[in-house]
Amino acid sequence: MTKNTSLKIAVIRQRHQDLDDEVDTMNEKRFLTPSEKMRLKVLKVTRLKCKDTLNKLIRESRVSHEKEESTNE
């Protein structure tokens, strides 16, 4: 895994965690205004996109690592 890929993964993981924390905070509220409900939906979609991107980067880095290992043998 390259430093650049590692950095991307770390940044996206942190972003995902920040979004997760914000979603949790909003879910703890007893009542949400219509604008807060919309914000919650946006947060959840953004969080899911982060997770998808994170999984894609991890999968790509594993494939790249496996290719490097097979060429070094």
DSSP file (Angstrom, degrees, kcal/mol; ACC not computed):
  #  RESIDUE AA STRUCTURE BP1 BP2  ACC     N-H-->O    O-->H-N    N-H-->O    O-->H-N    TCO  KAPPA ALPHA  PHI   PSI    X-CA   Y-CA   Z-CA
    1    1 A M              0   0    0      0, 0.0     2,-0.1     0, 0.0    60,-0.0   0.000 360.0 360.0 360.0 130.8    0.0    0.0    0.0
    2    2 A T     >  -     0   0    0      1,-0.1     4,-2.6     4,-0.0     5,-0.2  -0.339 360.0-114.1 -77.9 162.2    1.4    3.4   -1.0
    3    3 A K  H  > S+     0   0    0      1,-0.2     4,-2.6     2,-0.2     5,-0.2   0.896 118.4  54.1 -60.8 -39.4    1.7    6.3    1.4
    4    4 A N  H  > S+     0   0    0      2,-0.2     4,-2.4     1,-0.2    -1,-0.2   0.919 110.3  45.1 -61.8 -44.8   -0.8    8.1   -0.8
    5    5 A T  H  > S+     0   0    0      2,-0.2     4,-2.6     1,-0.2    -1,-0.2   0.906 112.6  51.6 -65.8 -41.6   -3.4    5.3   -0.5
    6    6 A S  H  X S+     0   0    0     -4,-2.6     4,-2.4     1,-0.2    -2,-0.2   0.907 110.7  48.5 -61.3 -41.6   -2.8    5.0    3.2
    7    7 A L  H  X S+     0   0    0     -4,-2.6     4,-2.6     2,-0.2     5,-0.2   0.924 110.8  50.3 -65.0 -44.5   -3.4    8.7    3.7
    8    8 A K  H  X S+     0   0    0     -4,-2.4     4,-2.7     1,-0.2     5,-0.2   0.926 111.4  48.9 -58.4 -45.3   -6.6    8.5    1.6
    9    9 A I  H  X S+     0   0    0     -4,-2.6     4,-2.6     1,-0.2    -1,-0.2   0.919 111.7  48.9 -62.2 -43.9   -7.8    5.6    3.6
   10   10 A A  H  X S+     0   0    0     -4,-2.4     4,-2.2     2,-0.2    -1,-0.2   0.911 112.7  47.6 -62.8 -42.7   -7.1    7.4    6.9
   11   11 A V  H  X S+     0   0    0     -4,-2.6     4,-2.4     2,-0.2    -2,-0.2   0.922 114.2  46.0 -65.5 -44.4   -8.8   10.6    5.8
   12   12 A I  H  X S+     0   0    0     -4,-2.7     4,-2.8     2,-0.2    -2,-0.2   0.889 110.9  53.1 -68.4 -38.2  -11.9    8.8    4.6
   13   13 A R  H  X S+     0   0    0     -4,-2.6     4,-2.4    -5,-0.2    -1,-0.2   0.928 111.2  46.8 -59.9 -43.9  -12.0    6.6    7.7
   14   14 A Q  H  X S+     0   0    0     -4,-2.2     4,-2.6     2,-0.2    -2,-0.2   0.913 112.2  49.8 -64.9 -42.2  -11.9    9.8    9.8
   15   15 A R  H  X S+     0   0    0     -4,-2.4     4,-2.5     2,-0.2    -2,-0.2   0.917 110.9  49.9 -61.5 -43.5  -14.6   11.5    7.7
   16   16 A H  H  X S+     0   0    0     -4,-2.8     4,-2.6     1,-0.2    -2,-0.2   0.915 111.2  49.0 -61.3 -43.2  -16.8    8.4    8.0
   17   17 A Q  H  X S+     0   0    0     -4,-2.4     4,-2.6     2,-0.2    -2,-0.2   0.904 110.2  51.0 -64.4 -41.3  -16.4    8.4   11.8
   18   18 A D  H  X S+     0   0    0     -4,-2.6     4,-2.2     2,-0.2    -1,-0.2   0.921 112.5  46.2 -61.2 -44.1  -17.2   12.1   12.0
   19   19 A L  H  X S+     0   0    0     -4,-2.5     4,-2.7     2,-0.2    -2,-0.2   0.912 111.2  52.5 -64.0 -42.4  -20.4   11.5    9.9
   20   20 A D  H  X S+     0   0    0     -4,-2.6     4,-2.6     1,-0.2    -2,-0.2   0.907 109.5  49.4 -60.1 -43.3  -21.2    8.5   12.1
   21   21 A D  H  X S+     0   0    0     -4,-2.6     4,-2.3     2,-0.2    -1,-0.2   0.906 111.4  48.8 -63.1 -41.8  -20.9   10.6   15.2
   22   22 A E  H  X S+     0   0    0     -4,-2.2     4,-2.3     2,-0.2    -2,-0.2   0.903 111.1  49.8 -66.9 -40.1  -23.1   13.3   13.8
   23   23 A V  H  X S+     0   0    0     -4,-2.7     4,-2.6     2,-0.2    -2,-0.2   0.929 110.9  50.4 -61.9 -45.3  -25.7   10.8   12.8
   24   24 A D  H  X S+     0   0    0     -4,-2.6     4,-1.2     1,-0.2    -2,-0.2   0.910 109.7  50.6 -59.5 -42.8  -25.7    9.3   16.3
   25   25 A T  H  X S+     0   0    0     -4,-2.3     4,-0.5     1,-0.2     3,-0.4   0.917 112.3  46.1 -62.4 -43.9  -26.1   12.7   17.8
   26   26 A M  H >< S+     0   0    0     -4,-2.3     3,-1.1     1,-0.2    -1,-0.2   0.880 108.6  56.2 -67.6 -36.5  -29.1   13.5   15.6
   27   27 A N  H 3< S+     0   0    0     -4,-2.6    -1,-0.2     1,-0.3    -2,-0.2   0.753  99.9  60.7 -67.3 -22.7  -30.6   10.1   16.3
   28   28 A E  H 3< S+     0   0    0     -4,-1.2    -1,-0.3    -3,-0.4    -2,-0.2   0.679  83.3 102.9 -76.7 -17.1  -30.5   10.8   20.0
   29   29 A K    <<  -     0   0    0     -3,-1.1     3,-0.1    -4,-0.5    -3,-0.0  -0.380  69.4-142.3 -68.2 144.8  -32.7   13.8   19.6
   30   30 A R  S    S+     0   0    0      1,-0.2     2,-0.4    -2,-0.1    -1,-0.1   0.839  84.8  20.2 -74.3 -35.1  -36.3   13.3   20.6
   31   31 A F        -     0   0    0     -3,-0.0     2,-0.4     0, 0.0    -1,-0.2  -0.999  66.0-158.9-140.4 138.4  -37.7   15.4   17.8
   32   32 A L        -     0   0    0     -2,-0.4    -6,-0.0    -3,-0.1    -5,-0.0  -0.960  17.9-131.7-118.3 136.1  -36.2   16.5   14.5
   33   33 A T     >  -     0   0    0     -2,-0.4     4,-2.6     1,-0.1     5,-0.2  -0.330  36.6-100.8 -71.4 164.9  -37.4   19.5   12.4
   34   34 A P  H  > S+     0   0    0      0, 0.0     4,-2.0     0, 0.0     5,-0.2   0.891 126.2  49.9 -55.9 -39.2  -38.0   18.9    8.7
   35   35 A S  H  > S+     0   0    0      1,-0.2     4,-2.3     2,-0.2     5,-0.1   0.867 110.1  50.4 -69.5 -34.1  -34.7   20.5    7.9
   36   36 A E  H  > S+     0   0    0      2,-0.2     4,-2.5     1,-0.2    -1,-0.2   0.878 108.5  52.6 -69.0 -37.3  -32.9   18.3   10.5
   37   37 A K  H  X S+     0   0    0     -4,-2.6     4,-2.0     2,-0.2    -2,-0.2   0.910 110.9  47.0 -62.6 -41.7  -34.6   15.2    9.0
   38   38 A M  H  X S+     0   0    0     -4,-2.0     4,-2.3    -5,-0.2    -2,-0.2   0.914 111.2  51.3 -65.9 -42.3  -33.3   16.2    5.6
   39   39 A R  H  X S+     0   0    0     -4,-2.3     4,-2.6     1,-0.2    -2,-0.2   0.898 108.2  52.8 -60.4 -41.3  -29.9   16.8    7.0
   40   40 A L  H  X S+     0   0    0     -4,-2.5     4,-2.4     2,-0.2    -1,-0.2   0.907 108.5  49.7 -61.9 -42.9  -29.9   13.4    8.6
   41   41 A K  H  X S+     0   0    0     -4,-2.0     4,-2.3     2,-0.2    -2,-0.2   0.925 111.6  48.5 -61.5 -44.2  -30.8   11.8    5.3
   42   42 A V  H  X S+     0   0    0     -4,-2.3     4,-2.7     1,-0.2     5,-0.2   0.913 110.9  51.1 -62.5 -43.0  -27.9   13.6    3.6
   43   43 A L  H  X S+     0   0    0     -4,-2.6     4,-2.7     1,-0.2    -1,-0.2   0.914 110.3  49.1 -60.0 -44.1  -25.5   12.6    6.3
   44   44 A K  H  X S+     0   0    0     -4,-2.4     4,-2.1     2,-0.2    -1,-0.2   0.897 112.4  47.1 -65.4 -40.7  -26.5    9.0    6.0
   45   45 A V  H  X S+     0   0    0     -4,-2.3     4,-2.3     2,-0.2    -2,-0.2   0.925 114.1  47.7 -66.0 -44.0  -26.1    9.0    2.2
   46   46 A T  H  X S+     0   0    0     -4,-2.7     4,-2.3     1,-0.2    -2,-0.2   0.902 110.8  51.8 -63.4 -41.2  -22.7   10.7    2.5
   47   47 A R  H  X S+     0   0    0     -4,-2.7     4,-2.3    -5,-0.2    -1,-0.2   0.906 109.7  49.7 -61.8 -42.3  -21.6    8.3    5.2
   48   48 A L  H  X S+     0   0    0     -4,-2.1     4,-2.5     2,-0.2    -2,-0.2   0.897 109.3  51.2 -64.3 -41.0  -22.5    5.4    2.9
   49   49 A K  H  X S+     0   0    0     -4,-2.3     4,-2.5     2,-0.2    -1,-0.2   0.894 109.4  51.2 -63.6 -39.0  -20.6    6.9    0.0
   50   50 A C  H  X S+     0   0    0     -4,-2.3     4,-2.8     2,-0.2    -2,-0.2   0.931 110.3  48.9 -61.5 -45.2  -17.6    7.2    2.3
   51   51 A K  H  X S+     0   0    0     -4,-2.3     4,-2.6     2,-0.2    -2,-0.2   0.906 111.5  49.1 -62.4 -42.7  -17.9    3.6    3.3
   52   52 A D  H  X S+     0   0    0     -4,-2.5     4,-2.2     2,-0.2    -1,-0.2   0.920 113.0  47.1 -62.8 -44.0  -18.1    2.5   -0.3
   53   53 A T  H  X S+     0   0    0     -4,-2.5     4,-2.6     2,-0.2    -2,-0.2   0.908 111.9  51.1 -63.7 -42.3  -15.1    4.5   -1.3
   54   54 A L  H  X S+     0   0    0     -4,-2.8     4,-2.4     1,-0.2    -2,-0.2   0.933 110.9  47.3 -60.9 -48.0  -13.2    3.2    1.7
   55   55 A N  H  X S+     0   0    0     -4,-2.6     4,-2.5     1,-0.2    -1,-0.2   0.883 111.5  51.8 -62.0 -39.0  -14.0   -0.4    0.8
   56   56 A K  H  X S+     0   0    0     -4,-2.2     4,-2.8     2,-0.2    -2,-0.2   0.929 110.5  47.5 -63.9 -45.7  -13.0    0.2   -2.8
   57   57 A L  H  X S+     0   0    0     -4,-2.6     4,-2.4     2,-0.2    -2,-0.2   0.911 113.4  47.8 -62.6 -42.5   -9.6    1.7   -1.8
   58   58 A I  H  X S+     0   0    0     -4,-2.4     4,-2.1     2,-0.2    -1,-0.2   0.926 112.9  48.4 -64.4 -44.6   -8.9   -1.2    0.5
   59   59 A R  H  X S+     0   0    0     -4,-2.5     4,-2.2     1,-0.2    -2,-0.2   0.925 113.1  47.8 -61.7 -45.4   -9.9   -3.7   -2.1
   60   60 A E  H  X S+     0   0    0     -4,-2.8     4,-2.5     1,-0.2    -1,-0.2   0.881 110.5  51.2 -63.9 -38.8   -7.8   -2.0   -4.8
   61   61 A S  H  X S+     0   0    0     -4,-2.4     4,-2.4    -5,-0.2    -1,-0.2   0.871 109.6  50.6 -69.1 -34.7   -4.8   -1.8   -2.4
   62   62 A R  H  X S+     0   0    0     -4,-2.1     4,-2.7     2,-0.2    -2,-0.2   0.922 111.3  47.7 -66.0 -43.9   -5.1   -5.5   -1.6
   63   63 A V  H  X S+     0   0    0     -4,-2.2     4,-2.3     2,-0.2    -2,-0.2   0.925 113.2  48.5 -62.8 -44.2   -5.2   -6.4   -5.3
   64   64 A S  H  X S+     0   0    0     -4,-2.5     4,-2.1     1,-0.2    -1,-0.2   0.908 112.0  49.2 -62.0 -42.3   -2.2   -4.2   -6.0
   65   65 A H  H  X S+     0   0    0     -4,-2.4     4,-2.3     1,-0.2    -2,-0.2   0.906 110.1  50.8 -64.4 -42.2   -0.3   -5.7   -3.1
   66   66 A E  H  X S+     0   0    0     -4,-2.7     4,-2.2     1,-0.2    -1,-0.2   0.885 109.5  51.1 -63.8 -38.4   -1.1   -9.3   -4.3
   67   67 A K  H  X S+     0   0    0     -4,-2.3     4,-1.9     2,-0.2    -1,-0.2   0.909 109.5  50.4 -64.3 -41.7    0.1   -8.4   -7.8
   68   68 A E  H  X S+     0   0    0     -4,-2.1     4,-1.4     1,-0.2    -2,-0.2   0.913 110.9  49.0 -62.4 -42.7    3.4   -7.0   -6.3
   69   69 A E  H  X S+     0   0    0     -4,-2.3     4,-0.7     1,-0.2    -1,-0.2   0.900 110.1  50.6 -64.6 -40.7    3.9  -10.2   -4.3
   70   70 A S  H  < S+     0   0    0     -4,-2.2     3,-0.3     1,-0.2    -1,-0.2   0.835 110.9  48.5 -69.8 -30.7    3.3  -12.5   -7.3
   71   71 A T  H  < S+     0   0    0     -4,-1.9    -1,-0.2     1,-0.2    -2,-0.2   0.739 108.4  55.3 -79.2 -22.0    5.8  -10.5   -9.4
   72   72 A N  H  <        0   0    0     -4,-1.4    -1,-0.2     1,-0.2    -2,-0.2   0.599 360.0 360.0 -83.5 -11.9    8.4  -10.7   -6.6
   73   73 A E     <        0   0    0     -4,-0.7    -1,-0.2    -3,-0.3    -2,-0.1   0.477 360.0 360.0 -78.2 360.0    8.2  -14.5   -6.4
